[in-house]
Amino acid sequence: MSIEELGVLVGVDGSACGDQALDWAASDAAARRTGLAVMTVSDLPRIADVPLSADVMVAAMDEARRTAGAGAARARQLTPGVVVEARVTSGNPAGELLRMAVGVDEVVVGSRGHGGFAALMLGSVAGHVAAHAHCPVVVVRGHAAAGGRVVVGADGSERGEAALEYAFAYADRHGLPVHALSVYAPPMVPGPSSLAPALPYSGTEMTPIRDTVARRTAETVEHWSAKFPNVRATWAVDKGSPARLLVQASEHTSLLVVGSHGHGELAGMVLGSVSQAAVRHAHCPVAVVH
């Protein structure tokens, strides 16, 4: 069976974070009623300082097969009805995950690891995959609150709409509520001279901006609620830093969903700002939607 037919791809390396990612991926594959590909990448040739013998290379691949096989066995035990296949390759972990991810529904990685994913910490494998995949990427970190809500950043952009669709679909298949959060930053008034610092608008002047954001957010949530009538949805509008407020909202949450790019009130929602801050600091797993 091809990885595209399996649907969900998870990277494992035998670490505790890898196991956490595997458990999350198996649960979602079961809820999606799709299969799961458990992938281990041997990156020994890439990190070695000296040429490696054939015996060492064979041993490294054997260890990768054992890791992938153990992960697949764990997934089968957790979700007996899910088709699970182990996959092993060698090379750059991020590059191999991206190569194998073409056509899948989502990719799942842990926030850091060891072994075959020696560099699996944000800024390397997880960050690179989240930035460049053409499908949703879930970085499993923190603690997913059992029965908690799904928090999604809503900004009215195309990626923001994709994030909302993912959030509602995930909530629907897992029986969870959705909370959409729109954040607007106060525009700055130029100072009296080129050397004077800019100052934020007053609260009164911000009211029309907040009203516009609130109206748009309500309409967007109503649109997705109509498509997913079994999902209980709420929304809120706040002023301040999108990254800080989304990270705060991730406490006691099952999943935080952000778009890979955005505009408007979440003007910084690109990897390197809001999305990266979320996958670095959120208190729960984070889905980055492309």
C-alpha positions as semicolon CSV with decimal commas, in nm:
position;residue;x (nm);y (nm);z (nm)
1;M;0,000;0,000;0,000
2;S;0,135;0,345;-0,091
3;I;0,186;0,613;0,173
4;E;-0,075;0,825;-0,005
5;E;-0,328;0,544;0,047
6;L;-0,228;0,512;0,413
7;G;-0,309;0,879;0,475
8;V;-0,108;0,969;0,788
9;L;0,273;0,973;0,809
10;V;0,456;0,985;1,142
11;G;0,830;1,011;1,203
12;V;0,963;0,797;1,488
13;D;1,309;0,751;1,635
14;G;1,258;0,551;1,952
15;S;1,255;0,856;2,180
16;A;0,981;0,948;2,426
17;C;0,880;1,240;2,203
18;G;0,870;1,005;1,905
19;D;0,639;0,772;2,097
20;Q;0,417;1,067;2,188
21;A;0,394;1,164;1,820
22;L;0,320;0,803;1,726
23;D;0,036;0,779;1,978
24;W;-0,116;1,104;1,849
25;A;-0,086;0,994;1,487
26;A;-0,238;0,651;1,554
27;S;-0,534;0,809;1,731
28;D;-0,600;1,051;1,448
29;A;-0,555;0,784;1,180
30;A;-0,820;0,578;1,358
31;A;-1,054;0,877;1,375
32;R;-0,992;0,950;1,005
33;R;-1,048;0,581;0,921
34;T;-0,728;0,579;0,724
35;G;-0,395;0,399;0,746
36;L;-0,072;0,499;0,917
37;A;0,285;0,496;0,784
38;V;0,547;0,475;1,060
39;M;0,875;0,610;0,923
40;T;1,229;0,601;1,058
41;V;1,519;0,774;0,884
42;S;1,876;0,662;0,941
43;D;2,090;0,974;0,920
44;L;2,418;0,810;1,026
45;P;2,589;0,867;0,686
46;R;2,498;1,235;0,702
47;I;2,637;1,301;1,051
48;A;2,948;1,082;1,039
49;D;3,282;1,265;1,024
50;V;3,463;0,976;0,858
51;P;3,371;0,726;0,585
52;L;3,169;0,438;0,728
53;S;3,221;0,071;0,661
54;A;2,954;-0,139;0,497
55;D;2,903;-0,328;0,825
56;V;2,831;-0,004;1,013
57;M;2,588;0,108;0,745
58;V;2,405;-0,224;0,754
59;A;2,390;-0,212;1,133
60;A;2,246;0,141;1,122
61;M;1,973;0,038;0,880
62;D;1,896;-0,271;1,087
63;E;1,851;-0,048;1,393
64;A;1,624;0,183;1,192
65;R;1,414;-0,118;1,088
66;R;1,384;-0,229;1,450
67;T;1,275;0,121;1,553
68;A;1,015;0,148;1,278
69;G;0,895;-0,207;1,344
70;A;0,857;-0,141;1,717
71;G;0,666;0,179;1,639
72;A;0,435;-0,001;1,398
73;A;0,370;-0,275;1,656
74;R;0,288;-0,010;1,918
75;A;0,045;0,160;1,678
76;R;-0,128;-0,169;1,596
77;Q;-0,172;-0,240;1,965
78;L;-0,316;0,107;2,029
79;T;-0,550;0,104;1,728
80;P;-0,621;-0,256;1,620
81;G;-0,847;-0,155;1,332
82;V;-0,590;0,072;1,163
83;V;-0,370;-0,051;0,878
84;V;-0,013;0,024;0,985
85;E;0,302;-0,012;0,777
86;A;0,665;0,052;0,875
87;R;0,889;0,244;0,636
88;V;1,268;0,291;0,657
89;T;1,502;0,508;0,457
90;S;1,833;0,690;0,499
91;G;1,944;1,045;0,442
92;N;1,843;1,385;0,572
93;P;1,546;1,331;0,809
94;A;1,361;1,651;0,714
95;G;1,419;1,598;0,343
96;E;1,309;1,236;0,358
97;L;0,994;1,319;0,552
98;L;0,905;1,589;0,300
99;R;0,973;1,353;0,010
100;M;0,754;1,082;0,156
101;A;0,482;1,328;0,261
102;V;0,372;1,412;-0,093
103;G;0,005;1,319;-0,121
104;V;-0,061;1,228;0,244
105;D;-0,335;1,384;0,459
106;E;-0,097;1,496;0,735
107;V;0,253;1,453;0,875
108;V;0,314;1,410;1,248
109;V;0,649;1,471;1,422
110;G;0,768;1,507;1,778
111;S;0,911;1,833;1,905
112;R;1,254;1,677;1,963
113;G;1,417;1,337;1,950
114;H;1,736;1,139;1,906
115;G;1,884;0,857;1,702
116;G;1,757;0,858;1,344
117;F;1,603;1,198;1,414
118;A;1,910;1,327;1,595
119;A;1,830;1,687;1,506
120;L;1,457;1,662;1,570
121;M;1,417;1,982;1,762
122;L;1,245;2,297;1,645
123;G;1,461;2,494;1,407
124;S;1,573;2,169;1,244
125;V;1,358;1,871;1,140
126;A;1,020;1,965;1,290
127;G;1,054;2,331;1,200
128;H;1,174;2,253;0,847
129;V;0,894;2,006;0,780
130;A;0,633;2,243;0,923
131;A;0,764;2,521;0,698
132;H;0,786;2,330;0,371
133;A;0,530;2,047;0,366
134;H;0,233;2,075;0,131
135;C;-0,005;1,924;0,385
136;P;-0,089;1,990;0,751
137;V;0,200;1,917;0,988
138;V;0,133;1,834;1,352
139;V;0,416;1,897;1,597
140;V;0,337;1,695;1,908
141;R;0,455;1,876;2,218
142;G;0,333;1,961;2,565
143;H;0,018;1,792;2,690
144;A;-0,303;1,741;2,494
145;A;-0,582;1,800;2,744
146;A;-0,824;1,508;2,735
147;G;-1,159;1,635;2,616
148;G;-1,020;1,986;2,577
149;R;-1,107;2,232;2,307
150;V;-0,942;2,293;1,969
151;V;-0,811;2,650;1,950
152;V;-0,759;2,799;1,604
153;G;-0,612;3,130;1,494
154;A;-0,858;3,305;1,260
155;D;-0,740;3,600;1,051
156;G;-0,954;3,598;0,736
157;S;-0,669;3,490;0,509
158;E;-0,671;3,190;0,275
159;R;-0,441;3,000;0,512
160;G;-0,658;3,109;0,803
161;E;-0,962;2,954;0,635
162;A;-0,765;2,632;0,577
163;A;-0,673;2,631;0,947
164;L;-1,040;2,670;1,042
165;E;-1,142;2,384;0,815
166;Y;-0,874;2,159;0,968
167;A;-0,974;2,261;1,321
168;F;-1,345;2,192;1,265
169;A;-1,276;1,861;1,090
170;Y;-1,043;1,746;1,369
171;A;-1,292;1,853;1,635
172;D;-1,574;1,676;1,451
173;R;-1,396;1,341;1,433
174;H;-1,276;1,359;1,795
175;G;-1,593;1,502;1,951
176;L;-1,435;1,827;2,070
177;P;-1,545;2,195;2,068
178;V;-1,368;2,466;1,866
179;H;-1,264;2,809;1,987
180;A;-1,163;3,056;1,714
181;L;-0,938;3,342;1,823
182;S;-0,885;3,659;1,619
183;V;-0,618;3,900;1,737
184;Y;-0,571;4,256;1,620
185;A;-0,270;4,472;1,692
186;P;-0,332;4,844;1,756
187;P;-0,207;5,056;1,464
188;M;0,054;5,315;1,551
189;V;0,020;5,692;1,516
190;P;0,335;5,861;1,380
191;G;0,516;6,078;1,634
192;P;0,537;6,456;1,602
193;S;0,880;6,427;1,439
194;S;1,081;6,166;1,255
195;L;1,279;6,105;1,574
196;A;0,976;6,066;1,802
197;P;0,843;5,715;1,866
198;A;0,510;5,610;1,721
199;L;0,223;5,577;1,967
200;P;-0,077;5,337;1,963
201;Y;-0,423;5,467;1,884
202;S;-0,653;5,531;2,178
203;G;-0,915;5,279;2,286
204;T;-1,197;5,485;2,134
205;E;-1,027;5,494;1,794
206;M;-0,979;5,116;1,806
207;T;-1,351;5,040;1,843
208;P;-1,431;5,035;1,466
209;I;-1,136;4,801;1,406
210;R;-1,248;4,563;1,678
211;D;-1,607;4,571;1,552
212;T;-1,492;4,485;1,199
213;V;-1,277;4,197;1,320
214;A;-1,557;4,067;1,543
215;R;-1,813;4,077;1,262
216;R;-1,584;3,894;1,024
217;T;-1,489;3,633;1,283
218;A;-1,854;3,568;1,369
219;E;-1,939;3,521;1,000
220;T;-1,646;3,286;0,946
221;V;-1,728;3,070;1,248
222;E;-2,094;3,060;1,144
223;H;-1,986;2,941;0,797
224;W;-1,780;2,649;0,932
225;S;-2,038;2,567;1,199
226;A;-2,291;2,514;0,921
227;K;-2,054;2,267;0,754
228;F;-1,984;2,086;1,083
229;P;-2,315;2,109;1,276
230;N;-2,202;1,860;1,542
231;V;-1,915;2,084;1,654
232;R;-1,985;2,334;1,929
233;A;-1,801;2,654;1,836
234;T;-1,716;2,976;2,017
235;W;-1,505;3,272;1,916
236;A;-1,330;3,569;2,069
237;V;-1,149;3,883;1,959
238;D;-0,854;4,023;2,152
239;K;-0,595;4,296;2,114
240;G;-0,224;4,236;2,147
241;S;0,042;3,994;2,028
242;P;-0,104;3,706;1,822
243;A;0,180;3,471;1,920
244;R;0,150;3,543;2,292
245;L;-0,228;3,520;2,301
246;L;-0,242;3,196;2,099
247;V;0,021;3,036;2,321
248;Q;-0,174;3,145;2,628
249;A;-0,493;3,001;2,480
250;S;-0,319;2,665;2,428
251;E;-0,329;2,586;2,800
252;H;-0,577;2,309;2,887
253;T;-0,627;2,260;2,512
254;S;-0,627;1,945;2,298
255;L;-0,483;2,105;1,983
256;L;-0,374;2,448;1,864
257;V;-0,422;2,511;1,492
258;V;-0,247;2,790;1,300
259;G;-0,207;2,876;0,934
260;S;0,138;2,869;0,782
261;H;0,088;3,223;0,648
262;G;-0,166;3,494;0,711
263;H;-0,244;3,864;0,703
264;G;-0,460;4,125;0,870
265;E;-0,492;4,091;1,244
266;L;-0,251;3,797;1,243
267;A;-0,005;3,982;1,022
268;G;0,287;3,789;1,166
269;M;0,137;3,447;1,105
270;V;0,428;3,308;0,906
271;L;0,677;3,048;1,013
272;G;0,944;3,250;1,187
273;S;0,685;3,442;1,388
274;V;0,340;3,329;1,504
275;S;0,347;2,974;1,370
276;Q;0,702;2,916;1,487
277;A;0,626;3,068;1,826
278;A;0,331;2,832;1,856
279;V;0,530;2,518;1,777
280;R;0,808;2,631;2,010
281;H;0,604;2,743;2,310
282;A;0,249;2,603;2,298
283;H;0,131;2,390;2,588
284;C;-0,024;2,129;2,356
285;P;0,025;1,975;2,010
286;V;0,022;2,226;1,723
287;A;-0,111;2,176;1,370
288;V;0,043;2,404;1,105
289;V;-0,192;2,412;0,805
290;H;-0,073;2,500;0,456
